[in-house]
Amino acid sequence: MYEILAKEDLAPVTKLYDVHAPAVASKAKAGQFVIIRLHEEGERIPLTIADYDRERGTITLVVQEVGKTTMEMGTMQTGDHLASLTGPLGIPSEIENWGTVLCVGGGVGIAPIYPIARDLKEAGNTVISIIGARNKDLLFWEEKMRSISDELIVCTDDGSYGRKALVTIPMKELLESERAIKHIWAIGPAIMMKFCALTTQPFGVPTIVSLNSIMVDGTGMCGACRVEVGGQTRFVCVDGPEFDAHEVDWDQLLARQRIYPDQEKRAVEEWQHDCQCGSN
Amino acid sequence: MSEAIKAMPKHERMKLPRQEMPVQDPTARGRNYDEVALGFEDETALLEALRCLQCKRPQCVEGCPVGVDIPRFIERVVAGDMPGAARSLKADNNLPAICGRVCPQETQCEAVCVMGKKHEPVAIGRLERYVADWDLAHPSPPPDAPSSSGYKVAVIGCGPAGLTCAGDLARYGHQVTIFESLHAPGGVLIYGIPEFRLPKHIVHAEVDYVRSLGVEIRMDTVIGKIYTLDELLNEQGYDAVFMGTGAGLPMFMHIPGENYNGVYSANEFLTRVNLMKAYLFPDWDTPVKVGKRVAVVGAGNVAMDSARCALRLGADEVHIVYRRSHEEVPARAEEVHHAKEEGIVFDFLTNPIEIYGDEKGWVSGMRCIRMKLGEPDASGRRRPLPIEGSEFDMDMDMVVMALGTRPNPIVFTESGGLERTRWGTVVADEDTGKTTKDRVWAGGDIVTGAATVISAMGAGKRAAADIDRFLHGETVEEGEAEAVAAAG
């Protein structure tokens, strides 16, 4: 059992959890993920590691409530326990001194981009970061990102905070400028990553994305997460989760994220119904 | 049962018919998850036990990959000594209730039973299950713990090979920890084999028995990620390691359309259904989407399990699509028989060449080609060859690929000195399981590629014996153990 040692609301449906998992924390690296399960009847879901504290033995997970499991997790409190937590899984980010790098986090993707940007900074890179969200309420970790970036651009789709723009707009401007960006990481919803890939492709700058596929075991056993990259079927869990953005079959990825829409809807409805009955 | 029958002369006992296993009605069971085979009653078990001729040199023991003394436990059944039968069986086999259910007895012990020459072989598997189930219903205290050897052994993987190896090592007096990557112990017994063929309470009970021998099981621990093999040996203080991680990597056909939604690997489909209990959705959280017309590609036990799960989850029509003929079907005879009874359609000499999808990215059909059998190939089976111009289409809204599996390479991170074959399996001595890496043994599917539960158990057993010899070998010469410990 893995105890939640701290919980924080980052945005209306985005919550942070520090979970006690010393062995995982001791090995975790930027870019990796864990698979968690809330309770005995729970499903296994992948969550990217947003941070880790080797001394406290904790890993930080930032979770957006998009379905039954993440909503139910939102009702858990400090002192509650996750039934299982497996990791660190996947291949860590390739941290090197590339020169000038660009790190882009969209929505809940701000969380996983943070440790990558931090490690790139520590490796000696000049780090330019862009964080964006639909509106001001959904933004988080601005100061945390600023502290490890040489330059930070903040934008919202609706202009309620920072610059009114999609993240791809400042990305394009930077690529057109004299900044000599050598490497780019972009993490966020699949559709955002697809458009980031399309934005950087004409400039030929290597762009890495972290794919958020449906998974079960997370160790290469089931193949639920498979997606074509460069014309070859790859497993996101063991071959990724990071891939060359310009090689990903985005339409296939987007389709494979929508295998269970009816079941997801039903699970949420039944869970909300049970909650209301339970609170009466 | 009267004493008169027990006192029957041998030639009379030989005339007793092989006792049939009672099963659930095929129509009813096609829609439920309850166990199909119901098990012998006391009466039928005794009649079947009486058929055993108590050979002086029993062939059946030779035919068993773990060398169970079969006549000995059957003799105890005849004597009415069930505790004795259970003790006898469990002295040789840590997981008898599982073996009695999933072993391919027809190619092992029963294949060489002398009764089979003129009559039907003794139903050894059914008797094994009978004794093991009696034992589970009448729990006895675990055998006395042997004195501790002071040695620590890590077992990677909590499937049949690992559980058997760990149980035997604990009985030898070693301190054993099993590392399991999933959240539940049992490996393929828990994620792969369905409830209706191997009820999970049986697996839990057998795992509990191994725990009662003193074995610690650590879940959620992926060796190769959280600890590497070298770290287990050098930093975590294990004197020896047994690798029993099986063959968990699914194979695909690499044909167009294989990534459409609705195409599952058998591993994914069975894991969702069995381990994650998707058949209880939404009470359990994991979903699975089963089509109305389902094709399962392949004809091994995993294919039969997939087909029968799809049927139970509400499919109207389920096809087994296999490129060879009925003769070459690798599944256990009983599973094929049960699948046919339940209405699974078998399309032999048929091979998919493309999968079609609809505009939403969902499977809509399969293009197949008819096959014929040519000369025998390396496996000794006749090679399937496509018949040109015989392509045809099948409407399908779900496809399960049950083509076999390979070892998962995750465990090989930082495992210098461990030799592997070009198929990704570990090179290990057949008699001992010793690998090319110092203090590392391996057994089961990780060595052989996808095979049976019982062969993995046999390998686990042989490796445990060799690890024990190795550990005690170190203690024979004084001072050597300290030297080894210091080097470790």
Interface residues (C-beta under 8 A of the other chain):
Chain A: A23 V24 K27 R37 E41 G42 E43 R44 K68 T69 A83 S84 L85 T86 G87 P88 L89 V216 D217 T219 G220 M221 C222 G223 A224 R226 V227 E228 T233 V238 D251 Q252 A255 R256 R258 I259 Y260 D262 Q263 E264 R266 A267 E270 W271
Chain B: S181 L182 H183 M219 D220 T221 V222 K225 I226 Y227 G248 L249 P250 F252 H254 E258 N259 N261 G262 Y264 S265 N267 E268 T271 R272 M276 K277 L280 F281 P282 D283 W284 D285 T286 P287 K289 K360 G361 N408 P409 I410
